[in-house]
């Protein structure tokens, strides 16, 4: 039986938990806040100010095996809403995301110590696995490590290169480039203790250091969102308006926004429009200085994001470092062909000339070339949009979680720790 641990919970965690439960592999699921029908978090989530709690909903079948540690996360959410930035400051804040992960890890470690006889393995995520794995090793349990983004050394190297290549964008890189030595050392120890590494794509697996090359690996792509496609029908397609290119994500160079801006400067603004939806990582004036002509759209609810996607023509994400950006499949589900880099983790999503195009990282010229191709082949958009939606629909959350569960079942039948 497997203990699954993640302090926040998101779509991929829900899929893993549900698949482990459905295959009778799940002993317990440990998180901070889990909303189930009628429980306190579900009730609080009905209040407008606390509706974020309803995003922590999990399949009802998990209710009886869920162990919750809500205090720290509740304090973090409260501090954020009250603007108490000191309490949530990266790594050092008492209720920072890092602090929540570490506290959660310690609590799960204690549970493992008390319930080791009921377990065969523990499954934990990057930054929240070290103490759990140390305790699991004492009891001869298999340690399963989920790495949703490129390993920190690869990510940091790529971002340091970006800081030199585009120094004006250095302040937007964030993430691993600012991680403390203590945090990166935890990451190293977590991977050292892992018996199995789970990741959403080969970019993540290829980022692992050589000394981890012999670890067992499971690659399973994330699922695409369910729901009705709201893309306009081919009969409503208007080839006469400007081509709308959409970028969705945090507005930094980790996601290649500087390269996209440079590409747009090479194109005719009377023929193409860039729409940017995401959280700003610098002052608005910075972005306008880099490329004045884009249309900014603030963050919004998921249904409204899908609606905006449906109003655009092409999705572009020229990321430098990712794991596997879910937004690619969301855009495809709404009928947008894509222009992406291999480092998005979504290389398998591209059927060249059918669902979109793959471009190298750090190549504004290649991005501009592909956007210009769409400008010259506007009549292909309805066909390629339909192909993109059909291709994205092949990736489901049940297949993502089911593949991981199946592989773990086989591994647990053979691994001796």
Secondary structure as GFF3:
##gff-version 3
##sequence-region A 1 417
A	DSSP	beta_strand	2	5	.	.	.	ID=ss1
A	DSSP	alpha_helix	11	22	.	.	.	ID=ss2
A	DSSP	beta_strand	26	31	.	.	.	ID=ss3
A	DSSP	alpha_helix	40	44	.	.	.	ID=ss4
A	DSSP	three_ten_helix	48	56	.	.	.	ID=ss5
A	DSSP	three_ten_helix	60	65	.	.	.	ID=ss6
A	DSSP	beta_strand	66	68	.	.	.	ID=ss7
A	DSSP	alpha_helix	71	82	.	.	.	ID=ss8
A	DSSP	three_ten_helix	85	88	.	.	.	ID=ss9
A	DSSP	alpha_helix	97	115	.	.	.	ID=ss10
A	DSSP	three_ten_helix	116	118	.	.	.	ID=ss11
A	DSSP	beta_strand	121	125	.	.	.	ID=ss12
A	DSSP	alpha_helix	130	138	.	.	.	ID=ss13
A	DSSP	beta_strand	142	146	.	.	.	ID=ss14
A	DSSP	alpha_helix	152	165	.	.	.	ID=ss15
A	DSSP	three_ten_helix	167	172	.	.	.	ID=ss16
A	DSSP	three_ten_helix	175	178	.	.	.	ID=ss17
A	DSSP	alpha_helix	181	193	.	.	.	ID=ss18
A	DSSP	beta_strand	196	199	.	.	.	ID=ss19
A	DSSP	alpha_helix	202	206	.	.	.	ID=ss20
A	DSSP	three_ten_helix	210	212	.	.	.	ID=ss21
A	DSSP	beta_strand	216	219	.	.	.	ID=ss22
A	DSSP	three_ten_helix	234	236	.	.	.	ID=ss23
A	DSSP	beta_strand	243	248	.	.	.	ID=ss24
A	DSSP	three_ten_helix	253	255	.	.	.	ID=ss25
A	DSSP	alpha_helix	257	265	.	.	.	ID=ss26
A	DSSP	beta_strand	272	277	.	.	.	ID=ss27
A	DSSP	alpha_helix	284	290	.	.	.	ID=ss28
A	DSSP	beta_strand	295	297	.	.	.	ID=ss29
A	DSSP	alpha_helix	302	310	.	.	.	ID=ss30
A	DSSP	beta_strand	314	317	.	.	.	ID=ss31
A	DSSP	alpha_helix	326	333	.	.	.	ID=ss32
A	DSSP	beta_strand	337	341	.	.	.	ID=ss33
A	DSSP	three_ten_helix	342	344	.	.	.	ID=ss34
A	DSSP	three_ten_helix	347	349	.	.	.	ID=ss35
A	DSSP	beta_strand	356	359	.	.	.	ID=ss36
A	DSSP	alpha_helix	364	376	.	.	.	ID=ss37
A	DSSP	three_ten_helix	378	380	.	.	.	ID=ss38
A	DSSP	alpha_helix	381	392	.	.	.	ID=ss39
A	DSSP	alpha_helix	397	412	.	.	.	ID=ss40
###
